[in-house]
Amino acid sequence: MRSRSESLEFALLGVLNQGPLHGYELRKRMTAIYGPFRALSFSVLYPQLHRMLEAGVIQESLSPESGLSRRSRIVYAVTDIGRKRFEDISSSSEPDSWEDESFEVRFAFFGPTPQRNRLQILEGRHHKLVDKAKILRTDLEKSPEGLDRYLVEWRRHSLESAEREIAWLQEMINTERKST
């Protein structure tokens, strides 16, 4: 998933693989995946859904239930092409799978990912963060006198976050290896 659009497509396919949904419910589920600090606006969601409709990976239908509104709701569902696309992405484990945003989305749908791919993605993410932590540690040690204290604190926070994730990833890797 080299782009934000591909990452969003994968997440939408993952959610829709669980069952058809209308746009508002899709947005709520996506917010649960991405977290409250990366809000997914309708101005991002609907153009992505439109691209997915054009690609034939999802289809839309009108819901007979209109809720409080008199308008029918558009319900989105994954197609066979979409299921295949989701399966293909789930079965891949390319380096972009362990980048920040891609990893989070991939991890949210780790269930259908083959075990060997899960392990490869976890190990790739682990190596990436070990390298990042090394750079952050060096930056902190070499911080020049008089550097903005907030920048120093941000670096310290980033290092602590990376170290926590490294420890968690090591636990996940050990668990995956035991299940082989």
Sine and cosine of phi, psi and omega as CSV:
sin_phi,cos_phi,sin_psi,cos_psi,sin_omega,cos_omega
0.00,0.00,1.00,0.01,-0.11,-0.99
-0.98,0.18,-0.28,0.96,-0.05,-1.00
-0.76,-0.65,0.25,-0.97,0.04,-1.00
-0.89,0.46,-0.59,0.81,0.01,-1.00
-0.90,0.45,-0.68,0.74,0.03,-1.00
-0.92,0.40,-0.62,0.79,0.03,-1.00
-0.90,0.43,-0.69,0.73,0.03,-1.00
-0.91,0.41,-0.66,0.75,0.04,-1.00
-0.87,0.50,-0.72,0.70,0.01,-1.00
-0.87,0.50,-0.71,0.70,0.00,-1.00
-0.89,0.45,-0.69,0.73,0.02,-1.00
-0.90,0.45,-0.67,0.74,0.04,-1.00
-0.89,0.45,-0.64,0.77,0.03,-1.00
-0.88,0.48,-0.70,0.72,0.02,-1.00
-0.92,0.38,-0.70,0.71,-0.04,-1.00
-0.95,0.32,-0.36,0.93,0.11,-0.99
-0.90,0.44,-0.36,0.93,0.02,-1.00
-1.00,0.10,-0.21,0.98,0.04,-1.00
0.56,-0.83,0.40,-0.92,-0.01,-1.00
-0.89,0.45,0.56,-0.83,0.00,-1.00
-0.56,-0.83,0.42,-0.91,0.12,-0.99
-1.00,0.00,0.22,-0.98,-0.14,-0.99
-0.82,0.58,-0.70,0.72,-0.04,-1.00
-0.90,0.43,-0.69,0.72,0.01,-1.00
-0.92,0.39,-0.61,0.79,0.07,-1.00
-0.86,0.51,-0.72,0.69,0.00,-1.00
-0.88,0.47,-0.66,0.75,0.04,-1.00
-0.89,0.47,-0.70,0.71,0.01,-1.00
-0.91,0.41,-0.62,0.78,0.01,-1.00
-0.92,0.39,-0.61,0.79,0.05,-1.00
-0.89,0.45,-0.57,0.82,0.06,-1.00
-0.91,0.42,-0.56,0.83,0.02,-1.00
-0.97,0.24,-0.77,0.64,-0.09,-1.00
-0.98,0.18,-0.33,0.94,-0.03,-1.00
1.00,-0.03,0.33,-0.94,-0.10,-1.00
-0.94,0.33,-0.29,0.96,-0.07,-1.00
-1.00,0.01,-0.09,1.00,0.08,-1.00
-0.82,-0.57,0.95,0.30,-0.06,-1.00
-0.88,0.48,0.64,-0.77,0.05,-1.00
-0.97,-0.24,0.95,-0.31,-0.05,-1.00
-0.98,0.18,0.36,-0.93,0.06,-1.00
-0.90,0.44,-0.46,0.89,0.00,-1.00
-0.95,0.31,-0.24,0.97,0.12,-0.99
-0.99,-0.14,-0.67,0.74,-0.07,-1.00
-0.89,0.45,-0.78,0.62,-0.12,-0.99
-0.92,0.38,-0.63,0.78,0.10,-0.99
-0.89,0.46,-0.59,0.81,0.04,-1.00
-0.91,0.41,-0.68,0.73,0.05,-1.00
-0.87,0.49,-0.64,0.77,0.02,-1.00
-0.89,0.46,-0.70,0.71,0.04,-1.00
-0.88,0.48,-0.62,0.78,0.00,-1.00
-0.94,0.35,-0.58,0.81,0.09,-1.00
-0.90,0.44,-0.72,0.70,0.02,-1.00
-0.88,0.47,-0.56,0.83,-0.01,-1.00
-0.98,0.17,-0.17,0.99,0.03,-1.00
0.98,0.19,0.25,0.97,0.00,-1.00
-1.00,0.05,-0.29,0.96,0.12,-0.99
-0.70,-0.72,0.26,-0.97,0.08,-1.00
-0.72,-0.70,0.33,-0.94,0.01,-1.00
-0.83,-0.56,0.47,-0.88,0.08,-1.00
-0.54,-0.84,0.28,-0.96,0.03,-1.00
-1.00,-0.03,0.73,-0.69,0.03,-1.00
-0.99,0.10,0.70,-0.71,0.05,-1.00
-0.93,0.36,-0.41,0.91,0.02,-1.00
-0.99,0.14,0.76,-0.65,0.01,-1.00
-0.92,-0.39,0.00,1.00,0.00,-1.00
0.88,0.47,-0.70,-0.72,-0.01,-1.00
-0.98,0.19,-0.31,0.95,-0.03,-1.00
-1.00,0.03,0.41,-0.91,0.06,-1.00
-1.00,0.09,-0.25,0.97,-0.01,-1.00
-0.99,0.17,0.57,-0.82,0.12,-0.99
-0.96,0.28,0.54,-0.84,0.03,-1.00
-1.00,-0.05,0.59,-0.81,0.11,-0.99
-1.00,0.07,0.79,-0.62,0.01,-1.00
-0.94,-0.35,0.72,-0.70,-0.01,-1.00
-0.96,-0.27,0.65,-0.76,0.02,-1.00
-0.65,-0.76,0.51,-0.86,0.01,-1.00
-0.98,0.21,0.58,-0.82,0.04,-1.00
-0.99,-0.14,0.06,-1.00,0.08,-1.00
-0.88,0.48,-0.62,0.78,0.05,-1.00
-0.89,0.46,-0.66,0.75,0.02,-1.00
-0.91,0.41,-0.65,0.76,0.05,-1.00
-0.89,0.46,-0.66,0.76,0.02,-1.00
-0.91,0.42,-0.68,0.73,0.02,-1.00
-0.88,0.48,-0.71,0.70,0.02,-1.00
-0.88,0.48,-0.69,0.73,0.02,-1.00
-0.89,0.45,-0.67,0.74,0.02,-1.00
-0.88,0.48,-0.71,0.70,0.01,-1.00
-0.92,0.40,-0.68,0.73,0.01,-1.00
-0.87,0.49,-0.53,0.84,-0.05,-1.00
-1.00,0.08,-0.06,1.00,0.00,-1.00
-1.00,-0.10,0.37,-0.93,0.06,-1.00
-0.54,-0.84,0.86,0.51,-0.02,-1.00
-0.99,0.14,0.33,-0.94,-0.04,-1.00
-0.79,0.62,-0.53,0.85,0.01,-1.00
-0.93,0.37,-0.20,0.98,0.03,-1.00
-0.93,0.38,-0.36,0.93,-0.01,-1.00
-0.95,-0.32,0.20,0.98,0.16,-0.99
-0.95,0.32,0.32,-0.95,-0.14,-0.99
-0.75,0.67,-0.90,0.43,-0.09,-1.00
-0.94,0.35,-0.67,0.74,0.00,-1.00
-0.89,0.46,-0.65,0.76,-0.02,-1.00
-0.88,0.48,-0.71,0.71,-0.02,-1.00
-0.86,0.52,-0.71,0.71,-0.02,-1.00
-0.93,0.36,-0.69,0.72,0.02,-1.00
-0.86,0.50,-0.69,0.73,-0.02,-1.00
-0.90,0.43,-0.57,0.82,0.02,-1.00
-0.87,0.49,-0.41,0.91,-0.01,-1.00
-0.83,-0.55,0.66,0.75,-0.02,-1.00
-0.95,0.33,-0.39,0.92,-0.04,-1.00
-0.78,0.63,-0.80,0.60,-0.02,-1.00
-0.98,0.19,-0.04,1.00,0.00,-1.00
-0.98,0.21,0.76,-0.65,0.04,-1.00
-0.83,0.55,0.58,-0.82,-0.09,-1.00
-0.82,0.57,-0.69,0.72,-0.02,-1.00
-0.90,0.44,-0.55,0.84,0.04,-1.00
-0.96,0.29,-0.63,0.78,0.06,-1.00
-0.84,0.54,-0.73,0.69,-0.02,-1.00
-0.89,0.46,-0.69,0.72,0.00,-1.00
-0.90,0.44,-0.65,0.76,0.02,-1.00
-0.92,0.40,-0.70,0.72,0.02,-1.00
-0.88,0.47,-0.69,0.72,0.01,-1.00
-0.91,0.41,-0.64,0.77,0.04,-1.00
-0.89,0.45,-0.69,0.72,0.04,-1.00
-0.89,0.46,-0.67,0.74,0.01,-1.00
-0.86,0.51,-0.77,0.64,0.00,-1.00
-0.87,0.49,-0.67,0.74,0.00,-1.00
-0.87,0.50,-0.69,0.72,-0.03,-1.00
-0.96,0.29,-0.55,0.84,0.07,-1.00
-0.87,0.48,-0.70,0.72,0.04,-1.00
-0.89,0.46,-0.68,0.73,0.01,-1.00
-0.89,0.45,-0.69,0.73,-0.01,-1.00
-0.89,0.45,-0.61,0.79,0.02,-1.00
-0.88,0.47,-0.70,0.71,0.02,-1.00
-0.90,0.44,-0.71,0.71,0.00,-1.00
-0.89,0.46,-0.67,0.75,0.02,-1.00
-0.88,0.48,-0.70,0.71,0.03,-1.00
-0.89,0.45,-0.69,0.72,0.03,-1.00
-0.87,0.49,-0.66,0.75,0.00,-1.00
-0.91,0.41,-0.67,0.74,-0.02,-1.00
-0.92,0.39,-0.52,0.85,-0.06,-1.00
-0.98,-0.20,0.25,0.97,-0.01,-1.00
-0.87,0.50,0.83,-0.55,-0.01,-1.00
-0.93,0.37,0.46,-0.89,0.05,-1.00
-0.86,0.51,0.68,-0.73,0.05,-1.00
1.00,0.05,0.03,1.00,0.04,-1.00
-0.91,0.41,0.61,-0.79,0.00,-1.00
-0.74,0.67,0.82,-0.57,-0.07,-1.00
-0.90,0.44,-0.46,0.89,0.02,-1.00
-0.95,0.32,-0.58,0.82,0.08,-1.00
-0.91,0.42,-0.67,0.74,0.04,-1.00
-0.88,0.47,-0.70,0.71,0.01,-1.00
-0.90,0.43,-0.62,0.78,0.03,-1.00
-0.89,0.45,-0.66,0.75,0.04,-1.00
-0.90,0.44,-0.68,0.73,0.02,-1.00
-0.89,0.46,-0.71,0.70,0.03,-1.00
-0.87,0.49,-0.70,0.72,0.01,-1.00
-0.88,0.47,-0.65,0.76,0.03,-1.00
-0.90,0.43,-0.72,0.69,0.01,-1.00
-0.88,0.47,-0.65,0.76,0.03,-1.00
-0.89,0.45,-0.70,0.71,0.02,-1.00
-0.89,0.46,-0.67,0.74,0.00,-1.00
-0.90,0.43,-0.63,0.78,0.06,-1.00
-0.90,0.44,-0.69,0.72,0.00,-1.00
-0.92,0.39,-0.59,0.80,0.04,-1.00
-0.87,0.49,-0.71,0.70,0.01,-1.00
-0.89,0.45,-0.69,0.73,0.02,-1.00
-0.89,0.45,-0.70,0.72,0.02,-1.00
-0.88,0.48,-0.64,0.77,0.02,-1.00
-0.88,0.47,-0.65,0.76,0.07,-1.00
-0.89,0.46,-0.70,0.72,0.01,-1.00
-0.90,0.44,-0.66,0.75,0.01,-1.00
-0.89,0.45,-0.71,0.71,0.02,-1.00
-0.87,0.49,-0.66,0.75,0.03,-1.00
-0.90,0.43,-0.71,0.71,0.02,-1.00
-0.88,0.47,-0.66,0.75,-0.01,-1.00
-0.91,0.42,-0.59,0.81,0.01,-1.00
-0.93,0.37,-0.47,0.88,-0.05,-1.00
-0.99,0.10,0.04,1.00,0.01,-1.00
-0.98,0.18,0.00,0.00,0.00,0.00
